[in-house]
């Protein structure tokens, strides 16, 4: 079964050499991504972010270029959030629990586009 995914090693190596994950701008907030996906559980958001960070670490992708912890004030409380890159956003979505309809749809969208070679 693992040999089916052997092509991923060469793909990751190629992408690593091209530097595609070195996006210099952190254009998104993790909280906005989760809100769009209708995921309100802070623990679930934290788990998805941690798995995305672990994925980057496993592939030796620099965290500081894809994740930056920030704090926002909502008028009463200081709330932890993350400024994230497009890569981090993708990794967070695919690491969310698919029990949420919007999460499942987003994951299917990514899988279908990948399968179609887009």
C-alpha positions, -999 to +999 in steps of 0.1 A: +000+000+000+028+024+008+043+020-026+012+037-040+024+069-024+060+066-034+056+094-059+050+118-030+087+115-020+098+128-054+070+154-055+080+167-020+117+167-030+109+187-062+087+212-044+113+215-016+140+224-042+116+250-058+109+266-025+071+267-029+065+266+008+087+296+015+057+320+011+069+352+027+035+365+036+012+352+063-021+364+048-046+344+068-058+339+104-064+304+116-095+316+134-110+329+101-104+296+084-121+277+112-150+301+113-155+296+075-155+259+081-180+264+110-156+247+135-161+265+168-144+241+192-111+257+203-096+223+212-104+210+177-088+241+162-057+237+183-054+200+174-057+208+136-030+235+139-007+212+159-010+184+133-003+210+105+028+221+124+039+185+129+035+179+091+057+209+084+083+197+109+083+162+094+090+177+060+116+202+073+095+232+062+104+263+082+076+270+108+083+307+111+075+312+074+042+295+077+030+300+113+031+330+137+013+331+170-006+363+175-030+376+201-062+395+194-084+414+218-121+410+214-130+438+238-130+416+269-105+388+264-071+383+249-075+355+223-047+334+209-047+331+171-023+323+143-012+342+112-007+315+086+004+311+050-016+294+022+003+262+029-005+263+066-041+270+057-043+240+035-026+218+061-050+229+088-080+222+066-069+187+058-061+180+094-096+190+107-121+165+118-142+155+087-173+152+109-182+188+100-199+191+067-179+221+055-147+205+065-156+173+047-165+193+016-132+213+017-112+181+021-131+165-008-124+196-029-087+194-022-087+157-030-106+161-062-084+189-074-053+169-065-067+138-083-074+159-113-039+172-114-048+208-106 
